[in-house]
């Protein structure tokens, strides 16, 4: 693992973040499309965040992005089973509150897209 900053990939991460915010706010009425596409984009966004600051051997960054999504889904499941609730409405929007197998499918699609980006050289080490 090597630390470095890639401004081009950071720009993609910023753009995807704006898209996620728009989906969460303006796209609130888009239902299934908002949540499914948002979950796909979220995994690619986490990948871009990682790719903008660190180089790792493939496929570690896409795998870490997938693990982040799966961890959120696992947290949703545990909260549902135990009756825990996230108090902050903003965090409930960001993290979600209902576990769903389709979310896992979306995370896997996001993982596949991140792997394609990884293969195309996004965030490859300089020099």
DSSP file (Angstrom, degrees, kcal/mol; ACC not computed):
  #  RESIDUE AA STRUCTURE BP1 BP2  ACC     N-H-->O    O-->H-N    N-H-->O    O-->H-N    TCO  KAPPA ALPHA  PHI   PSI    X-CA   Y-CA   Z-CA
    1    1 A X              0   0    0      0, 0.0     2,-0.4     0, 0.0    55,-0.2   0.000 360.0 360.0 360.0 131.3    0.0    0.0    0.0
    2    2 A X  E     -A   55   0A   0     53,-2.2    53,-3.2     2,-0.0     2,-0.4  -0.994 360.0-133.8-129.2 134.1    1.3    3.4   -1.0
    3    3 A X  E     +A   54   0A   0     -2,-0.4     2,-0.3    51,-0.2    51,-0.2  -0.678  42.7 137.4 -83.9 136.6   -0.2    6.8   -0.1
    4    4 A X        -     0   0    0     49,-2.3     2,-0.5    -2,-0.4    -2,-0.0  -0.941  46.9-116.0-167.6 161.0   -0.6    9.3   -2.9
    5    5 A X        -     0   0    0     -2,-0.3     2,-0.6    49,-0.0    48,-0.2  -0.920  18.2-169.2-111.1 127.5   -3.2   11.8   -4.1
    6    6 A X     >  -     0   0    0     46,-2.6     4,-2.3    -2,-0.5     5,-0.2  -0.917   2.6-168.4-114.2 101.9   -4.8   11.5   -7.5
    7    7 A X  H  > S+     0   0    0     -2,-0.6     4,-1.9     1,-0.2    -1,-0.1   0.819  84.6  56.4 -64.0 -30.9   -6.7   14.7   -8.3
    8    8 A X  H  > S+     0   0    0      2,-0.2     4,-1.6     1,-0.2    -1,-0.2   0.943 111.7  41.3 -65.8 -46.8   -8.5   13.2  -11.3
    9    9 A X  H  > S+     0   0    0      1,-0.2     4,-2.4     2,-0.2    -2,-0.2   0.868 112.0  56.4 -68.8 -35.6   -9.9   10.3   -9.3
   10   10 A X  H  X S+     0   0    0     -4,-2.3     4,-2.4     1,-0.2    -1,-0.2   0.871 104.4  54.1 -62.0 -36.0  -10.7   12.6   -6.5
   11   11 A X  H  X S+     0   0    0     -4,-1.9     4,-2.4     2,-0.2    -1,-0.2   0.902 107.9  48.7 -63.5 -41.8  -12.7   14.7   -8.9
   12   12 A X  H  X S+     0   0    0     -4,-1.6     4,-2.6     2,-0.2    -2,-0.2   0.909 110.2  52.0 -62.7 -41.7  -14.7   11.6   -9.9
   13   13 A X  H  X S+     0   0    0     -4,-2.4     4,-2.0     1,-0.2    -2,-0.2   0.909 110.2  48.4 -61.6 -41.6  -15.3   10.9   -6.2
   14   14 A X  H  X S+     0   0    0     -4,-2.4     4,-2.2     2,-0.2    -1,-0.2   0.916 111.8  49.3 -64.8 -42.8  -16.5   14.5   -5.7
   15   15 A X  H  X S+     0   0    0     -4,-2.4     4,-2.1     1,-0.2    -2,-0.2   0.902 111.4  48.5 -63.1 -41.9  -18.9   14.2   -8.7
   16   16 A X  H  X S+     0   0    0     -4,-2.6     4,-2.5     2,-0.2    -1,-0.2   0.859 108.6  54.9 -66.8 -34.5  -20.3   10.9   -7.5
   17   17 A X  H  X S+     0   0    0     -4,-2.0     4,-2.4    -5,-0.2    -2,-0.2   0.926 107.8  48.8 -63.1 -44.4  -20.8   12.4   -4.0
   18   18 A X  H  X S+     0   0    0     -4,-2.2     4,-2.5     1,-0.2    -2,-0.2   0.917 111.2  50.7 -60.7 -43.1  -22.9   15.2   -5.5
   19   19 A X  H  X S+     0   0    0     -4,-2.1     4,-2.5     1,-0.2    -2,-0.2   0.907 109.9  49.8 -61.5 -42.2  -24.9   12.6   -7.5
   20   20 A X  H  X S+     0   0    0     -4,-2.5     4,-2.2     2,-0.2    -1,-0.2   0.903 110.7  49.7 -63.4 -41.1  -25.5   10.6   -4.3
   21   21 A X  H  X S+     0   0    0     -4,-2.4     4,-1.6     2,-0.2     5,-0.3   0.917 111.2  49.4 -63.9 -42.7  -26.6   13.8   -2.4
   22   22 A X  H  X>S+     0   0    0     -4,-2.5     5,-2.5     1,-0.2     4,-0.6   0.908 110.9  49.7 -63.1 -41.9  -29.0   14.6   -5.3
   23   23 A X  H  <5S+     0   0    0     -4,-2.5     7,-0.2     1,-0.2    -1,-0.2   0.895 112.0  48.5 -62.3 -39.1  -30.4   11.1   -5.3
   24   24 A X  H  <5S+     0   0    0     -4,-2.2    -1,-0.2    -5,-0.2    -2,-0.2   0.771 128.0  21.5 -73.4 -25.7  -31.0   11.3   -1.5
   25   25 A X  H ><5S+     0   0    0     -4,-1.6     3,-1.3    -5,-0.1    -3,-0.2   0.835 134.3  25.3-106.9 -71.7  -32.7   14.7   -1.6
   26   26 A X  G ><5S+     0   0    0     -4,-0.6     3,-0.6    -5,-0.3    -3,-0.2   0.849 124.0  52.8 -66.0 -35.3  -34.2   15.6   -5.0
   27   27 A X  G > <S+     0   0    0     -5,-2.5     3,-2.4     1,-0.2    -1,-0.3   0.224  71.3 115.7 -87.1  15.5  -34.6   12.0   -6.0
   28   28 A X  G X  S+     0   0    0     -3,-1.3     3,-0.6     1,-0.3    -1,-0.2   0.782  74.9  53.4 -57.5 -27.5  -36.5   11.0   -2.9
   29   29 A X  G <  S+     0   0    0     -3,-0.6    -1,-0.3     1,-0.2    -2,-0.1   0.412  85.2  85.1 -87.5   2.8  -39.6   10.3   -5.0
   30   30 A X  G X>  -     0   0    0     -3,-2.4     3,-1.4    -7,-0.2     4,-0.6   0.482  69.5-176.8 -86.1  -1.4  -37.7    7.9   -7.4
   31   31 A X  H <>  +     0   0    0     -3,-0.6     4,-2.3     1,-0.3    -1,-0.2  -0.138  64.4  14.3  52.9-121.9  -38.2    4.9   -5.0
   32   32 A X  H 3> S+     0   0    0      1,-0.2     4,-3.0     2,-0.2     5,-0.4   0.860 128.8  52.9 -58.3 -41.3  -36.6    1.7   -6.2
   33   33 A X  H <> S+     0   0    0     -3,-1.4     4,-2.2     1,-0.2     5,-0.5   0.918 109.6  50.0 -61.7 -43.0  -34.4    3.4   -8.8
   34   34 A X  H  X S+     0   0    0     -4,-0.6     4,-1.8     1,-0.2    -2,-0.2   0.938 117.1  38.9 -61.0 -47.8  -33.1    5.9   -6.2
   35   35 A X  H  X S+     0   0    0     -4,-2.3     4,-2.0     2,-0.2    -2,-0.2   0.928 119.7  43.8 -73.8 -43.1  -32.2    3.2   -3.7
   36   36 A X  H  X S+     0   0    0     -4,-3.0     4,-1.9    -5,-0.2    -3,-0.2   0.959 119.9  40.8 -67.4 -50.7  -30.8    0.6   -6.1
   37   37 A X  H  X S+     0   0    0     -4,-2.2     4,-2.8    -5,-0.4     5,-0.2   0.890 113.8  55.8 -63.8 -38.0  -28.8    3.0   -8.3
   38   38 A X  H  X S+     0   0    0     -4,-1.8     4,-2.3    -5,-0.5    -1,-0.2   0.887 106.6  49.4 -61.6 -38.9  -27.7    4.8   -5.2
   39   39 A X  H  X S+     0   0    0     -4,-2.0     4,-1.5     2,-0.2    -1,-0.2   0.886 111.8  48.6 -68.3 -38.4  -26.3    1.6   -3.7
   40   40 A X  H  X S+     0   0    0     -4,-1.9     4,-1.8     1,-0.2     3,-0.3   0.958 114.5  45.4 -61.9 -50.0  -24.4    0.9   -6.9
   41   41 A X  H  X S+     0   0    0     -4,-2.8     4,-2.9     1,-0.2    -2,-0.2   0.861 106.6  60.5 -63.1 -36.6  -23.0    4.4   -7.0
   42   42 A X  H  X S+     0   0    0     -4,-2.3     4,-2.4    -5,-0.2    -1,-0.2   0.900 105.5  46.9 -60.7 -41.2  -22.1    4.3   -3.3
   43   43 A X  H  X S+     0   0    0     -4,-1.5     4,-2.3    -3,-0.3    -1,-0.2   0.916 113.9  47.3 -67.3 -41.8  -19.8    1.3   -3.8
   44   44 A X  H  X S+     0   0    0     -4,-1.8     4,-2.6     2,-0.2    -2,-0.2   0.890 111.0  53.4 -65.5 -37.5  -18.1    3.0   -6.8
   45   45 A X  H  X S+     0   0    0     -4,-2.9     4,-2.6     2,-0.2    -2,-0.2   0.931 108.4  48.2 -62.1 -46.7  -17.8    6.2   -4.8
   46   46 A X  H  X S+     0   0    0     -4,-2.4     4,-2.4     1,-0.2    -1,-0.2   0.914 111.5  51.6 -60.8 -41.4  -16.1    4.4   -1.9
   47   47 A X  H  X S+     0   0    0     -4,-2.3     4,-3.2     1,-0.2    -2,-0.2   0.942 109.9  48.6 -58.3 -47.4  -13.8    2.8   -4.5
   48   48 A X  H  X S+     0   0    0     -4,-2.6     4,-1.7     2,-0.2    -2,-0.2   0.880 108.6  54.0 -62.9 -38.1  -13.0    6.3   -6.0
   49   49 A X  H  X S+     0   0    0     -4,-2.6     4,-0.6     2,-0.2     3,-0.2   0.951 113.4  42.6 -58.5 -48.2  -12.3    7.7   -2.5
   50   50 A X  H >X S+     0   0    0     -4,-2.4     4,-2.3     1,-0.2     3,-1.2   0.931 113.3  51.6 -62.9 -45.5   -9.8    4.9   -1.9
   51   51 A X  H 3< S+     0   0    0     -4,-3.2    -1,-0.2     1,-0.3    -2,-0.2   0.744 103.8  59.9 -66.0 -22.5   -8.3    5.2   -5.4
   52   52 A X  H 3< S+     0   0    0     -4,-1.7   -46,-2.6    -3,-0.2    -1,-0.3   0.695 120.9  20.9 -79.5 -17.1   -7.8    8.9   -5.0
   53   53 A X  H << S+     0   0    0     -3,-1.2   -49,-2.3    -4,-0.6     2,-0.4   0.568 120.2  39.5-127.0 -12.0   -5.5    8.5   -1.9
   54   54 A X  E  <  -A    3   0A   0     -4,-2.3     2,-0.5   -51,-0.2    -1,-0.3  -0.998  55.8-146.4-145.5 143.2   -4.0    5.1   -1.8
   55   55 A X  E     +A    2   0A   0    -53,-3.2   -53,-2.2    -2,-0.4     2,-0.3  -0.934  27.6 166.3-106.6 131.9   -2.6    2.5   -4.2
   56   56 A X        -     0   0    0     -2,-0.5     5,-0.2   -55,-0.2     2,-0.1  -0.936  44.8 -86.1-135.4 159.1   -3.1   -1.2   -3.4
   57   57 A X  S >  S-     0   0    0     -2,-0.3     3,-2.4     1,-0.1     4,-0.2  -0.430  71.6 -67.8 -63.2 137.5   -2.6   -4.4   -5.3
   58   58 A X  T 3  S+     0   0    0      1,-0.3    -1,-0.1     2,-0.2    57,-0.0  -0.393 115.6  19.4 -62.3 145.3   -5.7   -5.2   -7.4
   59   59 A X  T 3> S+     0   0    0     -3,-0.1     4,-2.2    -2,-0.1    -1,-0.3  -0.706  96.4  95.1-102.5  39.2   -8.4   -6.1   -6.5
   60   60 A X  H <> S+     0   0    0     -3,-2.4     4,-2.7     1,-0.2     5,-0.2   0.887  85.1  50.8 -61.7 -43.2   -8.1   -4.7   -2.9
   61   61 A X  H  > S+     0   0    0     -4,-0.2     4,-2.2     2,-0.2    -1,-0.2   0.946 112.7  45.0 -65.4 -46.7   -9.7   -1.3   -3.4
   62   62 A X  H  > S+     0   0    0      1,-0.2     4,-2.3     2,-0.2    -1,-0.2   0.910 114.0  51.3 -60.8 -38.0  -12.9   -2.8   -5.1
   63   63 A X  H  X S+     0   0    0     -4,-2.2     4,-2.7     2,-0.2    -2,-0.2   0.912 109.3  49.3 -63.9 -41.8  -13.0   -5.4   -2.4
   64   64 A X  H  X S+     0   0    0     -4,-2.7     4,-2.0     2,-0.2    -1,-0.2   0.883 110.1  51.4 -64.4 -37.7  -12.8   -2.9    0.4
   65   65 A X  H  X S+     0   0    0     -4,-2.2     4,-1.9     2,-0.2    -2,-0.2   0.913 111.4  47.6 -64.6 -42.0  -15.5   -0.8   -1.2
   66   66 A X  H  X S+     0   0    0     -4,-2.3     4,-2.8     1,-0.2     5,-0.2   0.925 109.8  52.6 -63.1 -44.9  -17.7   -3.9   -1.4
   67   67 A X  H  X S+     0   0    0     -4,-2.7     4,-2.4     1,-0.2    -1,-0.2   0.877 106.2  54.6 -59.7 -38.1  -17.0   -4.8    2.3
   68   68 A X  H  X S+     0   0    0     -4,-2.0     4,-1.9     2,-0.2    -1,-0.2   0.934 110.7  45.2 -61.3 -45.8  -18.0   -1.2    3.2
   69   69 A X  H  X S+     0   0    0     -4,-1.9     4,-2.1     1,-0.2    -2,-0.2   0.923 113.8  48.5 -63.2 -44.4  -21.4   -1.7    1.5
   70   70 A X  H  X S+     0   0    0     -4,-2.8     4,-2.5     1,-0.2    -1,-0.2   0.849 108.3  55.2 -65.7 -33.5  -21.9   -5.2    3.0
   71   71 A X  H  X S+     0   0    0     -4,-2.4     4,-2.4    -5,-0.2    -1,-0.2   0.899 107.3  49.8 -65.0 -40.4  -21.0   -3.8    6.5
   72   72 A X  H  X S+     0   0    0     -4,-1.9     4,-2.2     2,-0.2    -2,-0.2   0.926 112.0  48.2 -62.4 -44.1  -23.7   -1.2    6.2
   73   73 A X  H  X S+     0   0    0     -4,-2.1     4,-2.1     1,-0.2    -2,-0.2   0.903 111.0  50.2 -64.4 -41.0  -26.2   -3.9    5.2
   74   74 A X  H  X S+     0   0    0     -4,-2.5     4,-2.6     1,-0.2    -1,-0.2   0.899 109.3  51.9 -63.1 -40.4  -25.1   -6.1    8.1
   75   75 A X  H  X S+     0   0    0     -4,-2.4     4,-2.6     1,-0.2    -2,-0.2   0.901 108.1  51.7 -62.7 -40.6  -25.5   -3.1   10.4
   76   76 A X  H  X S+     0   0    0     -4,-2.2     4,-2.3     2,-0.2    23,-0.3   0.912 110.6  48.8 -61.0 -42.4  -29.1   -2.6    9.1
   77   77 A X  H  X S+     0   0    0     -4,-2.1     4,-2.5     2,-0.2    -2,-0.2   0.932 111.7  47.9 -63.7 -46.5  -29.9   -6.2    9.7
   78   78 A X  H  X S+     0   0    0     -4,-2.6     4,-2.1     1,-0.2     6,-0.3   0.919 112.2  50.1 -61.4 -43.6  -28.5   -6.1   13.3
   79   79 A X  H  X>S+     0   0    0     -4,-2.6     4,-1.6     1,-0.2     5,-0.9   0.908 111.4  48.7 -61.9 -41.5  -30.5   -2.9   14.0
   80   80 A X  H  <5S+     0   0    0     -4,-2.3    -2,-0.2     1,-0.2    -1,-0.2   0.912 113.5  46.5 -64.4 -42.5  -33.7   -4.4   12.7
   81   81 A X  H  <5S+     0   0    0     -4,-2.5    -1,-0.2     1,-0.2    -2,-0.2   0.819 120.3  37.9 -71.2 -30.4  -33.2   -7.6   14.7
   82   82 A X  H  <5S-     0   0    0     -4,-2.1    -1,-0.2    -5,-0.2    -2,-0.2   0.574 106.8-118.8 -97.9 -11.1  -32.4   -5.8   17.9
   83   83 A X  T  <5 +     0   0    0     -4,-1.6    -3,-0.2     1,-0.3    -4,-0.1   0.550  60.2 151.2  83.6   6.4  -34.8   -2.9   17.6
   84   84 A X      < -     0   0    0     -5,-0.9     2,-0.4    -6,-0.3    -1,-0.3  -0.397  26.8-161.7 -68.6 150.3  -32.0   -0.4   17.6
   85   85 A X        -     0   0    0     -3,-0.1     2,-0.5    -2,-0.1     3,-0.1  -0.997  21.8-122.5-135.0 141.9  -32.6    2.9   15.7
   86   86 A X        -     0   0    0     -2,-0.4     6,-0.1     1,-0.2    -2,-0.0  -0.722  22.1-153.7 -79.1 124.4  -30.2    5.5   14.4
   87   87 A X  S    S+     0   0    0     -2,-0.5     2,-0.4     4,-0.1    -1,-0.2   0.865  70.2  81.6 -71.4 -37.2  -31.4    8.7   16.0
   88   88 A X     >  -     0   0    0      1,-0.2     4,-2.0    -3,-0.1     5,-0.1  -0.555  65.9-153.4 -76.1 124.3  -30.1   11.1   13.3
   89   89 A X  H  > S+     0   0    0     -2,-0.4     4,-1.6     1,-0.2    -1,-0.2   0.850  97.5  54.5 -64.0 -32.0  -32.4   11.5   10.3
   90   90 A X  H  > S+     0   0    0      2,-0.2     4,-2.5     1,-0.2    -1,-0.2   0.936 109.0  46.7 -66.3 -45.6  -29.4   12.4    8.1
   91   91 A X  H  > S+     0   0    0      1,-0.2     4,-3.3     2,-0.2     5,-0.4   0.856 108.1  56.9 -65.0 -33.9  -27.6    9.2    9.1
   92   92 A X  H  X S+     0   0    0     -4,-2.0     4,-1.4     2,-0.2    -1,-0.2   0.879 110.1  45.1 -63.7 -35.9  -30.7    7.1    8.5
   93   93 A X  H  < S+     0   0    0     -4,-1.6    -2,-0.2     2,-0.2    -1,-0.2   0.931 118.1  42.9 -70.0 -45.5  -30.8    8.5    4.9
   94   94 A X  H  < S+     0   0    0     -4,-2.5    -2,-0.2     1,-0.2    -3,-0.2   0.930 127.4  29.1 -66.9 -46.8  -27.0    7.9    4.4
   95   95 A X  H  < S-     0   0    0     -4,-3.3    -1,-0.2    -5,-0.2    -3,-0.2   0.643 102.7-137.6 -91.3 -16.0  -26.9    4.4    6.0
   96   96 A X     <  -     0   0    0     -4,-1.4    -1,-0.2    -5,-0.4     3,-0.1  -0.082   1.6-130.4  77.2 172.5  -30.4    3.3    5.3
   97   97 A X  S    S+     0   0    0      1,-0.2     2,-0.5    -4,-0.1    -1,-0.1   0.471  78.4  67.6-139.2  -9.1  -32.6    1.5    7.8
   98   98 A X  S    S-     0   0    0    -19,-0.0    -1,-0.2   -18,-0.0   -21,-0.1  -0.958  70.6-137.0-124.2 117.9  -34.0   -1.6    6.1
   99   99 A X        +     0   0    0     -2,-0.5     2,-0.3   -23,-0.3     3,-0.1  -0.444  29.3 175.4 -69.8 144.7  -31.9   -4.5    5.0
  100  100 A X    >>  -     0   0    0     -2,-0.1     4,-1.0     1,-0.1     3,-0.9  -0.979  38.9-136.4-153.6 134.9  -32.7   -5.9    1.6
  101  101 A X  H 3> S+     0   0    0     -2,-0.3     4,-1.7     1,-0.3     3,-0.1   0.815 106.8  63.1 -62.3 -30.5  -31.1   -8.6   -0.5
  102  102 A X  H 3> S+     0   0    0      1,-0.2     4,-2.5     2,-0.2    -1,-0.3   0.814  95.9  59.7 -64.9 -28.6  -31.5   -6.3   -3.6
  103  103 A X  H <> S+     0   0    0     -3,-0.9     4,-2.6     2,-0.2    -1,-0.2   0.919 103.7  50.2 -62.2 -42.1  -29.1   -3.9   -1.8
  104  104 A X  H  X S+     0   0    0     -4,-1.0     4,-2.2     2,-0.2    -2,-0.2   0.896 109.1  51.6 -63.3 -39.8  -26.5   -6.7   -1.8
  105  105 A X  H  X S+     0   0    0     -4,-1.7     4,-2.1     2,-0.2    -1,-0.2   0.925 110.1  49.4 -60.9 -44.0  -27.1   -7.2   -5.5
  106  106 A X  H  X S+     0   0    0     -4,-2.5     4,-2.6     1,-0.2    -2,-0.2   0.903 109.4  51.7 -62.3 -41.2  -26.6   -3.5   -6.1
  107  107 A X  H  X S+     0   0    0     -4,-2.6     4,-2.5     1,-0.2    -1,-0.2   0.893 108.9  51.0 -62.5 -38.8  -23.3   -3.6   -4.1
  108  108 A X  H  X S+     0   0    0     -4,-2.2     4,-2.3     2,-0.2    -1,-0.2   0.882 109.8  49.3 -67.1 -37.5  -22.1   -6.5   -6.2
  109  109 A X  H  X S+     0   0    0     -4,-2.1     4,-2.3     2,-0.2    -2,-0.2   0.922 111.6  49.3 -65.3 -43.2  -22.9   -4.6   -9.4
  110  110 A X  H  X S+     0   0    0     -4,-2.6     4,-2.5     1,-0.2    -2,-0.2   0.896 109.7  52.2 -60.5 -40.4  -21.0   -1.6   -7.9
  111  111 A X  H  X S+     0   0    0     -4,-2.5     4,-2.5     2,-0.2    -2,-0.2   0.918 108.3  50.5 -60.2 -45.0  -18.1   -3.9   -7.1
  112  112 A X  H  X S+     0   0    0     -4,-2.3     4,-2.0     2,-0.2    -2,-0.2   0.907 111.3  48.3 -61.6 -42.0  -18.1   -5.2  -10.7
  113  113 A X  H  X S+     0   0    0     -4,-2.3     4,-2.3     2,-0.2    -1,-0.2   0.908 110.7  50.8 -64.1 -41.3  -18.0   -1.6  -12.0
  114  114 A X  H  X S+     0   0    0     -4,-2.5     4,-2.6     1,-0.2    -2,-0.2   0.886 108.2  52.8 -63.9 -37.8  -15.2   -0.8   -9.6
  115  115 A X  H  X S+     0   0    0     -4,-2.5     4,-2.5     2,-0.2    -1,-0.2   0.899 108.1  51.1 -63.4 -39.7  -13.2   -3.8  -10.8
  116  116 A X  H  X S+     0   0    0     -4,-2.0     4,-1.8     2,-0.2    -2,-0.2   0.919 110.9  47.9 -62.7 -42.9  -13.7   -2.5  -14.4
  117  117 A X  H  <>S+     0   0    0     -4,-2.3     5,-2.5     1,-0.2     4,-0.4   0.911 110.9  51.7 -62.1 -41.3  -12.3    0.8  -13.3
  118  118 A X  H ><5S+     0   0    0     -4,-2.6     3,-1.1     1,-0.2    -2,-0.2   0.911 109.6  49.1 -61.2 -43.1   -9.4   -0.9  -11.6
  119  119 A X  H 3<5S+     0   0    0     -4,-2.5    -1,-0.2     1,-0.3    -2,-0.2   0.825 106.2  57.0 -67.4 -30.6   -8.6   -2.9  -14.7
  120  120 A X  T 3<5S-     0   0    0     -4,-1.8    -1,-0.3    -5,-0.2    -2,-0.2   0.503 124.2-103.7 -80.1  -3.2   -8.7    0.3  -16.8
  121  121 A X  T X 5 +     0   0    0     -3,-1.1     3,-2.0    -4,-0.4     2,-0.3   0.628  56.9 167.9  96.7  13.5   -6.1    1.8  -14.6
  122  122 A X  T 3 <S+     0   0    0     -5,-2.5    -1,-0.2     1,-0.3    -2,-0.0  -0.454  78.8   3.6 -61.6 122.8   -8.0    4.2  -12.4
  123  123 A X  T 3  S+     0   0    0     -2,-0.3    -1,-0.3     1,-0.2     3,-0.1   0.745  89.0 166.7  74.6  23.0   -5.7    5.2   -9.6
  124  124 A X    <   -     0   0    0     -3,-2.0    -1,-0.2     1,-0.1   -69,-0.0  -0.378  47.8 -90.4 -65.8 150.3   -2.7    3.3  -10.9
  125  125 A X        -     0   0    0      1,-0.1     2,-0.2   -69,-0.1    -1,-0.1  -0.338  44.0-115.5 -64.9 142.0    0.5    4.3   -9.2
  126  126 A X              0   0    0      1,-0.2    -1,-0.1    -3,-0.1     0, 0.0  -0.513 360.0 360.0 -76.8 144.7    2.4    7.1  -10.9
  127  127 A X              0   0    0     -2,-0.2    -1,-0.2     0, 0.0    -2,-0.1   0.454 360.0 360.0  63.9 360.0    5.8    6.4  -12.4
